[in-house]
């Protein structure tokens, strides 16, 4: 029992849970590679947690032995793996108290087996966290630069920089074309000599009408531009928020892994 309790006490259960909180039930992807947090342990954890002494001591031992063997297939990609071994540890101690002397030798063997399996799973867990850190780091390296993203937003090529997909790129290019259309004709009606020749007869009222059309076209072009920039800046901020989230996750993973590496266990 000592080695598992020592680990739980040193590692800090809540500190470790913080690494996984909010990610257990969803796919986590930061690069072309993916980490999928598994729910494979839930069934075994539920069975072990609900384990109790049966009418027959032999039947109780059989169930406990089966759970110890099932634990060898425990996955270590979420924190339930430690809950399983902690629960098994507690159930073994419970049986040592509740069952007769005839089962004590077998219970000691199960205790030793559980601790050995735990040590193997702990090594696997360390490797999993190490790989997880590498994937998060790789994803952060590949994330686009926020400042360039902002600049690209005002220059109207944000979707191209962020590689948002063909449909969004085409939509943005169409909006830019519409904006340039309004700008061209607004400039034409406001600042060119040709526009002055359009109203026939050329009266002051007609000239004011031409100017009004020019102002309206410029206003439309500004509204289209603001819409493009707004969506682009929003996209840049959303991606920046994701980057910040991944940076915080990386920091938690690194701190957790450092604690794992510095944890010394003794039975």
N, C-alpha and C positions, 0 to 999 in steps of 0.2 A: 504493500500500500504506500510505502514511503516515497517512492520515486515519482509517482503521479501527483501526489499531494504537494511534493516539493516543487514540481514544475508549476502547478496551478498557483501556488503561493508566490513564486518568484516572477512569473510572467505577467501576472495581473490580468485576470479574466476580462475585465471591462476594457482595459487597454487593447487587448487583442480583438475583442468584439468590435471595437471602433473601426478596425481595418475593414471589416466585412459589412458593417451596418449599412443598410440601404442598397447593397449590391447583390445580396444573396439570390433574389428572385428574378434578376434580369441579366441579360447578356452585357458584358462589359467589353467594349472594343475601343482601342486607342490607336490601332494601326491596321495594317493588312492582316496581322495575326489577331487572334481573339482568345480571351480567357472566359470560359463559361463556368460560373460557380454552380456546383452541383447540389441537388437535393437528395442524392442517393442515400445519405445517412439517416434520413428522417424516420424511415420505417424501423430500422434497428434501434434507434434512440427511443422511439416510442415503446417498443417491446421491452427494452432494458429498463426504462423508467417505470413501467407498470409491473415489472417482475415482483413476485411475492412468494412467500413460502406456501407450498401446496400441501395437500393432505398427506401425500407420500413424500418422504425425504428423498427417496431414490428418484422420483419424478422431478422434484425440485432441482436435484443435482444434474439431471439430464438436461433440463432447460438451461440452467446456468452454463453448463459445458458447451451447449450449442451456441449460446450467445458469445462465449469467449472465442469460439472458432469462427463465427460470423464476423467478428471484429477484425479478423485478419484481412477481410476484403473491404474494410472501411476506406473511403476516399478522404483525402486530406486537403481538399480545395475549399472547405469552409470550416467554421469553428465547431461544428457539431461533432467532428471527430474526437475532440478533447472531451466533450460532454459525454460521449459514449464510454470512453475509457474511465472517466471519473465515476460514472454511474456503475459500471462494472466493478470498479474498485470498491465502491460502497456496498454493492450487493454481495461481493465475496466476504467482506467483513461482517455483513448481516448474517450470512449463512454460517460463518465461523461461530457466531454466538448462538444461533437458533438450531443448528443441526447437531446431531450426536457425534460422539468421538470417532465413530467408524468412518466418518466423512472428512475428518480434519486433514488427513494426509493428502487426499485428493484436492481439498480446497487450497492447501498450500501450493500444490502443483499448479492449480489454476491461477493462483495469485502470481506465481513466477512467470507463467506463460503470458498472462495479461501484461505484465510489466515488460517482458521482452518484445511483445507485439507493439506495445506503446512506444518503445524506444525506436523500433523500425519505422513506425508511422511518423514519429517526430522528425526523423531524418528525412523522410519523404516530404513532410510539411515544410521543412527548411528549404529544400530544393524547389518546391512549388513557389514559395515566397520569393526566392531568388530569381526564378524565371519570370514571375509576375512583375517584379521590379524592372527587369530588363525590358519587358514589353511596354510598360508604362513610359520608361525613359525613351524608348524608340519612338513611341507615339508622340511624345512631347517635342522631340527633335523635328519630326515631320510636320508639326503644326505650323500654319502660316503666321507670318509676323504681323502683329496687330497694327503697328504704325503704317506699314505698307498697305494693310487692309483698309485703313482709314483714308489714306491718300487715294487708293484705287476707287474708294466709294465716291469721292468728289470728282474723279476723272471718268466715272461711269464704266469702269471695267472690273468692278468688284466681283461679279459672278465668274469672270474668267480667272481672276487671281485665286478665288476660293474653289474653283472647279465644281460649281454647284450643279452642273448637269446641262445638257444641250437645251432643254426647254426653257430654263431660266435665262440662259445666255441669249437665246434667240429673242425671248420676250424683252429683255433689257435692250438689246440692239434695236428692236422695233420701237421702243419708247424713245431711245436716243434719236432715231430717224424722225419720229414725230416732233420731238423737241426742236431739232434742227430745221424742220419744215416751218414750224411756227416762227423760229428766230429769223429765218431768211425772209419770209413774207412780212414780218413785223418791221425788219430793217428796210425792206423795200418800200413799204407804205410810209415810213417815217422819214427816211433820209435820202431817198433817191429822187432825181429830177423827173424820172419817168412817172413816178406816182403823182406828181403835180399835174401831169397832162391827162390823167385818167378821167377826172370828173368833167363831163361836158353837159352843160356849160360849166366852166370853172368858176364857181362862186365861193365866197367865204364859208358858207354852210357846207358845201360839198368838200372843201379842203379840210374842214374840221372833221367831217365824217371819215375821210381817208385817214387822218391822224388817229381817230378813235379806233378804227380797225387795226392800225399798227400797234397801238397800246394794248388792245385786247389780245392780239397775237403774241406780243411779248409777255403779257401776263400768263397766257396759257403755257408758253414755253417755260416760264419760271415755275409754274405749278408742276409741270411734268418733271422738271429737273429736281425739284424738292422731293417729289415722290420717289424718284430713282435713288437719290442720296439717302432719304430716310430708310428705305428698305435695305440699302447696302450697309449703312452704319449699324442698323439693328442686327443684321447678319454678323457683322464684325464683332459687335459686343456679345452676341450669343456664343460665338466661337471662343472669344476671350474668356467668357465665364466658364466654358467647358475646360479651357486650358488651366484656369485657376483651380477648378475642381480636381483636375488630374494632378496638378502640382501638390495640392494638399494630400491627395491620396498617396502620391509618391513619398511625401514626407512621413506620413503615417506608416507606410510599408517599410521604409528605411529604418525608422525608429523601432518598429516591431521586430524587424529582422535583427537589428543590433542587440535587442534584448534577448532574442532567441539564442544568438551566438554567445552571449555572455552568461547564459543560464547554466549553472553547474548543478547536476543532479546526482544525488546519492541515495541508494536504497536504504 
